Amino acid sequence: MKVQLFIPPVGYVAQRWGKGTSMPPLGVLYLAAALEKEEIEVDVVPADILDYNWKDVERRIKEFAPDVVGCTTTTENRFDSFKVATIAKQVDSKILTVLGGPHVTMAGPDTLLNIRDVDITVIGEGEITIVELVKAAYSGNDFSEVKGIHYRKDNSVLFSGNREKVSNLDDLPYPARHLIPLEKYNFYVDTPGGKRLKAQNIMTSRGCPFNCYFCATPINWGRKVRGNSPERVVDEIEHLIRDFGAEYIWFYDDTMNYNPGRLHRIMDLILERKFNIKFCNEFRIDAIDKPLLEKMVKAGLIWAHFGVEAGSLRVRREIVKKNFDIEKALQFVRWAGELGFVPNAFFIFSHYSETWQEAQETIRVMEKLKAVNPEAEFSSAILHIYPGTPLEGIARQQGFLPKDFSWSNKKDLKRVFMLPAAQGHVPLFKDKLSWFQIAELVMRWSVGEKKIFSASKIKSAFRTLTSFEGFLIYCVFLLTMLKHKLKHIFNKKKRY
């Protein structure tokens, strides 16, 4: 059996990194490694990094002649993933087409009911599932024996039952990075000190014990967090340094400090082995202390990402489900200034039930954090709706998302508002705030942080419009951006 695994031409998220620059796709590479371990021939095709068009995708499938074509699928890129399956069927209708990834984990039946060229969708972790699936296809066994999939049989969509999560992540082989052209990823990080370091990404744990209403992680990976042993983590870092020249490690865990004792041990091992590396990771700031941060800085921490999500205490506690006082964030950025790493706080605009007064609290919190530590950085976004999340239920119940909305019907995109040029085909959530108010929040923050959209991105945004309403909303954002840019220039001149 021959298996071909694709990252679609659009990649994971449009324009997140820029053309030709991205993180290696760990999810697909874990699947490839699991197949290789069973001596199953596998071809990994990062169509985004290879700059493939659809003719190139077709050519690559013809050349490899696979029995199974799989494609990773996010909500942002789902229509490109569907098209990979369609092209595979056009090349050879006997090819078994399989989609995995976060989107089909949450919207598998919807995908199979609407996209006839997709045969199977895989739920959650796929390393064991993909191997069993390929073996079942080879032997002609019924797919009902393969747990963790939705599949089509006699024009019905069936579910084979839940699969247990991988209990010991150390049992999984390293991601098969050797199967992709790593040199084409151009994955470098510019550090605060001005150095440009060669980077690699690593994921050392799966799962999240928290329950943010907009997040799909607990659905994809489960609420129980499972982690590689500290020894395995540090062995993989050594592998990345030795075999791929890594100077910077991007820990892609959702909550790196879910187990402080484990994280202490990882840092101890990095220091014992005298790795000359820098790294970044995400924190849950209500579960961190200064001694651990001090050790992490000694080991190489230079960037720390954390979620605040909203300035309003009510919105954080009652809506987002993050029960911490803003003093925790102020303390964290204060420690960052003292210890010498850069804190990067995540914020979201336009929460469910958030009022204009509460939304402005988010800007005030940003200003407070900046006052405490001028080096503090911020990342923000308008709230997005993902399938299977509590937010999707709210959106359908309240009518913000049509109750009969299908994630697989491209015509339904005209019934929601998106920013496809920046964030793919994911519906935006809007409740009490007007588009003028949302634009005011986004641009007020963006101008101050010098994160204004380029002319090319603005053109791209208008090219991807699907409705006249969308055109008007884009105009609101553009005019608000120009207003704040002119105000910023005027204030700058007054100071001189």
N, C-alpha and C positions, 0 to 999 in steps of 0.2 A: 504494500500500500504506500502511496505517495501523498503527502499532505503539504498544501501550500497555504501559508498564513500571510494575510495582507494587513497593512495599515493603509487606509484609503488615501487617495491623492490629496484630500484637504487636510489630512493629519488628524490630530485629536481636537484642537481648538484653533479656529482660524486666527492667524496673526498673533498668536500668543508670544511666539519667539521671534518671528520674522523668517523670511525665505531662507531655506537651507540651514537653519539653526534650530535644534530641538534636543530634548532629552531622549536617550534610547528608550524604546517601548518595553518596559520591564514585563508587563503582563503577557504580551505575545512571546517574549523571550523565555519566560518561565514555561509556557506551553511547549515551545520548541525544544527546550531542554528535557522536558518530561518525555516527549516523543523520541528524542535521540537516545535517551536512557533505555528505551525499549527497542532500539535499533529500527525505528520507523523513519524512513527517509522524509526529510522536511526541508522546505524552502521558505525562507522568510523574505517578504517583499515590502520594504518600507517605501511605498509609492510616493509619499510626501517628500521624503528626503531625496529620492531619486528623480524628483520632478517629473513623474510620469503623467501622461494624459491617458484618456480611456483607451486609445489604440495601443499604447504601451502595456497597459494592464492586460488587454486581450492577447497581445503577442507573448507576454510572459507566461500566461496560462497555457497557451498553445505549446510553447517550448518545453515547459516542465511536464505537461500532460498529467495533472494530479488526479487522484481518485476523490480527494476531499479538498475543498477550498474553504478556509475559515477567514473571518474578518473581525477585527475588533470594532466595537460599536459604542460610541457615546451618544448622548442626546444631541450634542452639537453636530456630529458628523454622520448621523444615522442614514441620511438619504444617499450619501456616497457609499456607505457600507452596503445598502440595499442594491446599489448599482453594480458593485463588485460581484454580488451573487447573481445578478441578472446576466452580466457578461460571461460569468463562468458557465451558466446554463446555455447561453448562446454558443459557446465554444463546444460544449458537450453536455447534452441534457442528462447524461448519466452521472455527472459530477455531483457528489453530495455537498450541499452548501450549508455551512454552519456559521452562525453569528454568536459571538460572546461579548462580554463587556458590560459595563454598568447599565446601559440603556435597555438591552434585552433582558437583563436580570429583572428589571422592573416592568418591562412592557413586552415580554416574550409572546404571549397569546395575541396581543394586538398586532405584533409584527407578522406572525404566521397567518393570521386571518386576512391580512391586507396585502402582503408581499408574497406572491405565489412562488417566486424563485428562491425563497429561503426555505430550506427543508427542516432545520433544527435550530433552536436557540438554547444556549447554555446558561445556567443560572450560577452567578457568583464564581467561586474558585473553579478553575477548569483543568488543572493539571492532571488529576486522576480521571475526570470525566472525558477529556479529549482522547486519552489512551484507550479507555473502555469503548468509547464511541467508534474509534477507528477499527478496533479489533472486532466489534460487533458487525460493522459494515463489511469487513473482510470475510467473516465467517457466515454472514447472512442471518445472524441472530436478530431477534426482535429488539427494537430499541427500548421497549418497556423495561428491559433489564438494566439499562444504563440510568442510574439515578442522577437527578439534577438537570433534566432537560425538558423542554417542550418540543413536541414533534407532531407532524401531520400524518394521519392514517385514515384512509377512506373518507377524505374531505373533512375530517374532524381534527381539532387540535387537542392533543392529549398531554398530560403531565405525568412524568415517570416517577415522581416523588422526590422529596428533599434528600440531598446528599449531606452527610456529616462534613463539617469543616475539617480541614487538615489540622490534626491535633498537635503534631510536632513539625514545625516549619523547617527544622534542621534536616528532615528527611528529603526535602526538595533539593534538586541540584541547583547550582548557580544559574542565573539566566544565561541563555546561549548567546552572549554578546558577539561571539566569533562569527555568527551567521548574518550579521549586518555590516555594512561598510561604515564603521565608526568614524573614520576620517571625514566622511561627508556630513556628519552631524555638527561639526564645528562647535562643540559644546565647551565654551569657555565662560568663566565668570570674572568680571572686573571687580576687584576687591576695593574696600574703602581706602586702602593705602595706595591704590593706583596700579597694583600688579594685575596681570591677566593670567589666570590660572586654568590649566586644563582640568575639566570637571568630569565626574561620573556620578550617576545617581544610584541609590540603593534603597531598598525597602526592607526594614528589619522587623516589622510587626504588622498585623492585620486585625481590624476590628476597632470599634469605638464604643465605650460604655455610656456615652452621652447621647442626647436625643434632640439635637437642634432640628427645628421643624422644617427647615429647607434642605437638609442634608441627606444624601442617599447612602453614606458610608455604612451606617448600621444595617442597612438592607443588603448591601453588597458583601460586606465582610462579617457581619454579625455584631452583636453587642459585647460579646466576650472577646477581650483582646488576647491575641496569641502572639508571642514574640520568639524570634530566633534566640538561641542562647548567646550570651555576651561573647563567648569564644568564637562561635560561628560568625557573628557580626564582624568581629575584628579580623578574622581569617579572610572574609570576603573583601574587606577594605584593603588588606595586604595584597590580595589577588588583583584588585583594581590598580593599586600602585605599581605592582611588579609587571603585570601583563599589559596594562593599558595606559601607563604613565599618569595616573590620576594625581593631581595636586590639590584638588578640591572635591569634597564629597557632599552631595545634596541628599540628605536623608529625607525620603519621601513618605515617611510615616505620618499618619493623621495626628497622633499624639505621642511624640517621642518619649515624654516623661510620664507615661501611664503607670510605670513601675519605677520609682526613684532608685531603689536598690539596684535594679538591673542596669539603669543608666549610669549609676556610679561605677559599676563594675566595667562597663564598656569604656568609660573614660579612663579608668585605671589601666586597662589593657592597652589602650592607645598610647598612654604616657609611658608604660613599661616598654613597649616596642619602639618607642621613639620615632613615631611616624611624623614626618614633617608635612602635615596637611592642614588645610583650613576646611571648615564645614559650616552648614546651616541646617536648621530643622524647625519644625513647628512645636509650639508649647501650648499646654493648657496652663494659663498663668495662675490659676487658683490651686495648683498642685506643684509648685516649684519653690525652692528656697535659695538663699544667696550662696551657701557653701557649695551646693551642686553647680550653680552657675560659675562660681570661681574655678572649680575643677574643669568645667567644660571649656572655659576660655583658655586655660593652660593647655588643654588638648587640641584647641584650634577653632573654637566657636567664634565666628565673626558676624553672623547674621542670625537673628532669632525672629521667627514669624509667630504671631499669635492673633487670636480672634477676639475682638471686642463686640463687633457686629452692630451695636446700637448705643447711642449715648444715653438714652432714657433707661432708667432702672426698671420701670414697669415693662417696657418692651423687652429688655434682656431677660427678665425673670419670668414674665407671664407668657410671652409670645415665643421668643427664641429658645427659652429654657436654659439660659446660662445664668446661674444664680451667684453672681459675684458683684461686689461693690467696685466702682470705678477706681477706688484707691489701689486696688490690686494692679491695675494697668499703670497707674502713676508710679507705684513702687517698682514695677518691672522696668519701665523706661529709665527710672532713676538709677537702678542697679546697672543697667546697660551703660549709662554714662560713667559710672564709677569703675566698672570692670573693663570697658573698652570694646563692647560689641554693639552692632547696630540693631535696634528693635524695629520691626515692621508690623504695624497693626492693621488688621483687616476690618473693614466696615462695610455695611450694606445699607442702601437707601431704599425707602418705600416698603417698610414692613407692614404686615397685616395689622390693621387698626391704629397704626402710627399716625398721630396728628402732626400738623405743621410745626407746632411748638415743640413736640418731642423730637421731630426730625432735626430741628435746628440744634438740639442738644448734642447731636453727633458732631456737628462742626465745632461746637464749643469744647467738646472733649478732645478733638484733634488739636485745637489751639492750646489746651491745657497740657497735653502730652508734649507738644513742641516747646512750650515754655519750660517744662522740666528738663527736656533733653533736645536741644536744637538738631541733633543728628537723627532723631526719630523719623521713620518713614511710614507712609500710609498706602494701603491698597484699598480701593473701594469699587463697588459695583452696584448696579440696580438689581433688586431681588429677582432671581430667576425661578421658574417653576420646573421641577423635574418629576417624571412619573414615579409613582409609588411612595412619594414623600408625604408627610402630613400636610405640607403646603398645597400639594395637588388636591387633596381632599377638600381643603378650605376653598381653593380657587374654584373647584367645580360646584361646591355647595353654595357659594356666594355668587356664582354666575360670572366670575372674572375669567374663567375658562369654560367654554361651552360644555355642557354635560355630555354631549355626544361627540366631543372632540376626539379625534384619532391621532395618535402620535405617528402613524404610518401613512396618513393621507396628506399628500403635499398640498392639495387644495385647501385643507384646513388651516394652512399657515396664514391665509388671508383673513382668518377670523381672530387672530391674536397679533400682538405687536412684538417684534423682535429687533435685535441689532445683529443681523447675520454677518455683516462684514467684520464685526469685532468678536462676537460670541457664538456664532453658528445659529442653528435654527431652534433656539430655546425661547419659549414665551416669557415675557417680562410680566412681573406682578405689579399691579397698581390698585391701591385701595382708596384711601382718603385724600392723598396728595394729588394735585393737578400735575399735568406734564410741565407747566411753567415752574411749579415748585420743585419738581424732581430735577429739571434742568438747572435751576438755580443752585440746588445742593451740589450737583455733580460738577458744574463749572466753577462754582465758588471755591471748591476744593482743588480742582484741577489746575486752575490758573495759579493759585498760590504755590502749588507744588511743581509748576512748570511741566504739567503733563497734558498739554493741549494736543488734540488730534492733528496730524499732518494733513496737508492738502490732498495727498493721495488716499488717505483713509476716509476723508470726507467724501471724495468722489466715489470711492468704493461703496460707502454706505448708501449713497443715493442710487447707485446702480443696482443695489439688491432690494430696492423697494418692492413691496407687493400690493400696496394700496395707496389711495389718495390720503387717507388718514395718516398713514406712515410718513408720507411726504410732509404733511403739516407738522407732525411731531418732530421730524428731523429739522425743519425750519426753526421750530422753537428752540431746539438745542443749539443750532448754529448761531441764531441771534443772541442767545444768552451767552454763548462763548465769546462772541465779538464784544458784547457789552463789558464782560469782566476783563477781557484782554485790554480794551481801551482804558478801563478804569485802573488797571494795574500799571499801564504805561504812564498815565497821568499822575498817579500817586508817586511813581518812581521819579518823575521829573520834578515834582514838588519838593522831594527830599534833597534834590541837588540845587 
